[in-house]
Amino acid sequence: MTEDTNARLLKLAAGRAARRPGFVAFDLARFEEVAGKPAAWLRIGREQVDALALCRTPRRGVHFGHDLIAIASHVGIEPRRLASLLRLVDVLPELQARAGALAADDRPAALLAAARDETDDHTVLSQTPVAGPGLPGWLHDAVERFWSEAPALRSYPRDLDFAVLVGLPLAVIEVPELSVRSIAQWLTAHKVELMLSGPDRRLRACLVALGGVGLVFVEAGDDPTQRRVSLAHEAGHFIVEYLIPRDEVARRRPELLSVLDGEREPTPKERLSAILSDVPVGVHTHLLDRAESDATGLHEWRARRIALELLAPEGEVRSRARQQGVKSADALRELLVDDFGLPVALASDYADQLADPVGRDDYGLLDLLGRRSAPDGPNQSSGRTSDWGPEGDR
């Protein structure tokens, strides 16, 4: 058979597979309905699209990353782009349906909306020692949840696009000149009937989550250092403010998921039972308006603290500082920038926190990198005014 005949047969087979769930062709057809041409998104030619279409769709869950890499290698495409396409196919129709149902019944969306502002490059680490070695429990659980289904990244800097897409039910959307308004316009254009609160302002990233899935919007023009912090920050919001509480409800009281997602109000008996059982039934909230709630500062602090642990884990920082003979905050800042790919402002602040106090005669690794984290938020003794933890939470 000629090359043209092979191409025609491949296209015909791909067209038939588009009607059969279980083939990537089916996913590609759904993608075209909600987002546009797959070839343009994947940056590949027509024949590669047809070859991809005939692959079995990747299994979700713990097998997702392995299957994605195998398929991408077979077809000759970038795994991250394929993961991004498939996640959007999973997430966008779900958001459209849930938001549409809530709007039709005139019910407020049980929505988590959170953002990373352009000036978010600081942290506050507590000076209260943790009892025993290791991270505080909430931070350990969040980090473990992130890596539970994502492929382990053993090299640094960590670019988290693929890990976020594989490990969490999130799609990543790049938007130039990202702002509250541009996100609202994107949602409207893609028939997601959700209202975002707060005045318009420029953002580096934003998370919108509903019904167990979400979208992460990132500034298309940001460099890799800012992008990796943005993704880690929004992943932190999603895990600790949304996914872990939702998983707890699903495990202990699955009948309350419809309440959690805003589909109905809890009965008085359910509300009392949830309180007595310490099961959250109202964990979703708007965090876009930083002045809306006194708790917003704590939510933001936790997201940033998770981001640091995902990108520059304290244990790994301590190990490399020891190996490289780091003896000052300036040297630690260079380590965080060069080895871990943190933005300079964030690296400087993080280094100052980890290295405080500096210049002592008996300066050693434990002094340089002593534990500063507390389970519930920054400690008063830090004496800092950074927006990583409001005064009420320090």
N, C-alpha and C positions, 0 to 999 in steps of 0.2 A: 504493500500500500504506500501511496505517496505521503509526503509530510502534510500536505493539505488535507488529505483524507483522514489521517490520524487526528488532526486538529478538529475536523468537523465531528468525528465520532466522539472525541473527548468532550466537546461542547454539548453534543446531544446527550451523552451520559450524565453530564453535570446538570443539564436541565431537568432530566428525570429525577435525579437525586434531590433536587431542590424541593420536591414534594414529599420527601421521606425524612421524618425526624430521625436523628441518629447520624446523619451525614452533615459535614460542614456546609454542604450546599444549602441545606435547610436554614442554617444559621446565617449564611450569606444573603439569602433571600429576605429573611427577617430584618437584617441590617439595612438592606436597600430600602425597605419600607419605612424605617424610622430615622435613618441617618445619612443615606447617600450611597454612592458607588463604592463597593468594597475595594476595587482595584486602586482607586485614588487614595483611600485610607491606608491600604497596605503598601502602596507605592510599588506595585508589581504589574506585570502585563496580563493580558487576557488569558493566555495559555496557562500561566501560573495559577490564575484564579480558578480555571477549570480543573487543574490537577489538585488544587487544594480542596475544591468542592467534593471530590470523590473520596476524601479521607473521612474516616469515622470521626465524629465530633469528640473532642477531649472529654474525658470523665471529669466531673467536678469533684471538689473535695481534695483529699490528700494526693490524688493522682493527677490533678489538673496541670501542675507545673511540668511533670515528667512527660505527659502526653503532648503538651504544647511544644516543648523543646523537640520532641521526636518528629512531630508533624512539620514544624518550621524547618528543621534540618532536611527533611525529605523533599519539601517543596522549594527550599531556598529562599526563605523569607525571614524577617526579624521576629523572634519570639514575642518581644514586647508589643509589637504592633498587632500581632494575631491575638494576644491576650487582651489587649485593649478593645479590639473589635468584638470579641466574644463576650466580654464583661458588659459592654454597652448593650449587646443583644439581650443579655440576662436582666439588666437593671432597668433600662429605659421603659420597656413595655410595662413592667411591674409598677414603676412610678406613675406612668400615665394612667393605668387602671385604678390604682389606689387613690391618687389625687383627684381623678375624675369622679370617683364614687363619693368621696368626701364633699367635693364641691356640689354635686347633684343633690345631696342631702343637707347642704348648707351647714356642715359640721366643720369646726376648725381642725386643721391637720395636726396630728400628733407627731410633730416634725422636730428633728434636731437640725439646727442651722448654726454653723460656727465658722469663724474666719480667722485667717492670719493676716494682720495688718502689715503695712510696709515697714513700720517701725518696730516690729516684734523681734528684737534680737538680744534679749536679756533674760536672765534667770535669777532666781534666789534659791540657794540650797540651804537647808536648815543646818544649824550648828549643833543640833541635838543629836548625839550619837544614837545609832540604831542598836537595839539589844541583840548582840550576836552578829556574826558575819552575814554578808549578803544584802540584797536590796530590801527595802520595805515591802510588805506583802502586796499592797495594791499595785506597786510598780512592777514587781516580779510577775504577778498574774497578767498584767497588761502586755509585757514583753513576751512572755510565754505564749499568750494567745496570738500575738502577731506572727510568731515563727512556727506555730503549730501546723500550718498547712503551706507556708511559704518555703521556698528553697533556701537553705542556709547560705548566707553570703559570708565567706571566710576572708575575703580581701577587703581592703579599705582604699579609698572612700567607698561608702555603700550608696549606690544609686538604687533607690527603692521602688522604681516604677514597676518592675516585673514582680517583685515580692508583694507589693500592695495589691496588684491585679490578681495574682494567684492566691494569696492568702486571705483576702477579704472580699466580700461581695460589693465591691466598689468599682465604678468606672471612672476613668480619669479624662477630663476634658480640658484642652488648652484653649484659652480665650485671650486675645490681645487686649491690652489696656483693661485688665480685669477690674470690675467694680460691682457694687451691689446692683446697679442698674443693668450692666451688661449681662450679669447672670440671670436676672429676671427676664431680660429679652430672650436669652437662649432658652430658658424654660418655656416661655410662651411660644417661641418658634417651634419647639419640639413637643408641644401639646401636653405639657406638665403643668397642671393648674394648681400651683403653689405660690403663696404670697410670702415675700421676704420682708421682715420688719427692719426698721432703722433707716436713717438718712443715707443717701448715696455717698460712697467714698471709695477710693482706690484700695485694692486688696492685692495681696500676693497669692492667696489661696482661699478657698471656701468649701465647706462640706454641707451637703444637703442630704438628709437621710430620712427615709420613711418606710415602714413595713419590712424592716430587716435588710434593706439594700440602700445604696446611696451613690451620689455623684461627688467627685472631688474636682473642683475647678481650680486650675493653676494658671498663673500669668505666663502667657506664651513667650514673652520676651525675657524672662528671667534666665540667668546663667545657671549652670549645674549646681553651684553651691547653694543658691537660694532655693532651687527646685527641690533638692533632696530634703532640705529643712521643711519646706512647705508640705511635702508628701508625708513626712514623718509626723509633723504637727497634726494634720487632719486625720491621719490614721490613729493617732493618739486620742483625739476627740471621739472618733467613731468607736474605738474599742472600749474606753473606760466610761464614757457617758451613755453609750448606746448598746453596743454588742454584748458586753458582759452582763449588764442588767437584763437585757432581753433574753439572753440565754438562760439566766437564772429563772425568769418567769416561765420560759418554755419547759424547763426541767421540773420545776416544782408545782406550777399552776398553769398548765398549758391553756386552760379555758379562759385565762385572763389575757391572752395575747390579743384578742380582738379589742379589749379595753385599752391595752397598751398602744395599739396602732390607731386608736381614735375611731374605731368602727362602731362602738357603742359605749354608753356610760355604764359603770359598774353598778350592780344592785347594792342596796345598803348592806346586805349580808356579805357580798363579795368584798366590799370596801373594808368592813370590819375584820373579816377573815384575813385579808391581805395585810392589814396593819398588825394584827396579832401574829401573823406568820413572817413579818418583816419582808414581804414581797413587794417590790416597787410596782405601782400601777400608773405612774405618771412621770417617767424618767425623761421624757423628751421635752426639749425646750429650745427657745430661740436664744442664741448667744451672739447674734450679729450686733445687736445694740449693746455696747459695752456698759452703758449706764443703766440698763434695764434691770439688773439684779445684782445684789451684793455678792451673790455666789459666783457671778461670772468670772471674777478674778481667780478664784480657786479652780474653776474649770480650765481657764486658760493656762494657769500654772501647771496643772497636771499634764495637759497636752504638750507643753514645752518640755516638761521634765521627761516624758516618755520619748519625745523626739531626740533629746540628748542621749538617752540610753540606747536608742536604736542606732544612732549614727556614731556615737563615741562612747561606748560602754565604759563605765568607770573602771571595771576590772582590766579591760584591754588598755585603757589609758595608763593605769598604774604600771602595768607590765612593760609597756613601751617606754614610759618615763624612766623606769628602773634600768632597762637595757641601754637606753641612750644617755644615761647619766644626767637627766634633766634636774637642774638645781635652782630654777627661778621661774617666776610667772611668765616672763617674756619667752623663755625657752619652751615652756609648756604651751603658750599660745601658738608658737611656730609649729609645734608638734600637732596641735589640733587642726591647724590650717593645712599643713603639708601632708600629714598622714591620714587624717580623718575627713578632710574636705569641708570643714565648717567655714562659714563666712567669717571675715576678720572680726567684725564687731561681736558676734556671738562667741567666737573663740576667745576673744580678750576677756569678756565677762565671765565665761565659764572657767578660764584659767585663773582669774583673780579669785574666784570662789574656792576652787580646789587648792590653790597654793597659799591661801591666807592662813597663818601669817608667814611672811617671807623674811629672809635676811637674818634668821637666828643662827647662833653659833652651832647649835646641835641640829641644824636643818637636815632632815632625812626624808626618805620616801613616805613614811607614814605621816610626817608633818605636812609634806607637800600634797599628798593625796588622801588625807584622812576622810572618813565617812562624814557626810554632811546632810544626808537625806532623812526626812521624817515622813511617817506614813500619811499624815493628813495635810501637810502643807508647810510652807516656810515658817521658820521660828523667829520670834521677836528679836532674839539676840543678834540677828544678822545686821541690823541697823541700816538696811538698804531701803530705797524707795522705788526700786524697779517695779514695772507693771507686771512682773511675773508673779506677784502675790500681793493683793491689797493689804493695807494695814490691818484690817479686821481679820485676815487669815494668817498673818504673820504672828 
